Amino acid sequence: MNKLAISGQVILLDELRYTPAGLPLLSFVISHVSEAEEAGLKRKVVCEIKAVVIGELAKVNIQLGTTLRALGFLAKRSAKSTQLVLHIKHLELI
């Protein structure tokens, strides 16, 4: 199963664009900071993840600094890339 849930703040935001099929597409970067327990020890978790929203969900009012929760799946950026991108299927602005 390929499923990822993450919360964080939008730190980089591209302009809304459209796919060749005419679907709205919005790309941005989410910065996540939290604390997790691993092997009985607390660990600070800091990461940035590239994300994309395609379809009507891309028209949600996302701005730099927006805090959100996202649920989606990971996929390669393109056929020739090894870079992973979070494809968001559900989005909640906090």
Number of C-alpha atoms within 10 A of each C-alpha: 4 7 11 13 13 15 19 22 20 22 16 14 17 13 9 13 14 14 10 7 6 9 12 17 19 20 19 20 20 25 18 17 13 11 10 10 10 8 6 7 8 10 12 10 11 10 10 14 15 19 22 18 23 19 14 10 15 20 13 12 8 15 14 14 14 14 19 16 16 22 16 20 17 16 15 13 16 10 7 7 9 10 11 15 20 26 22 21 14 12 17 11 14 10
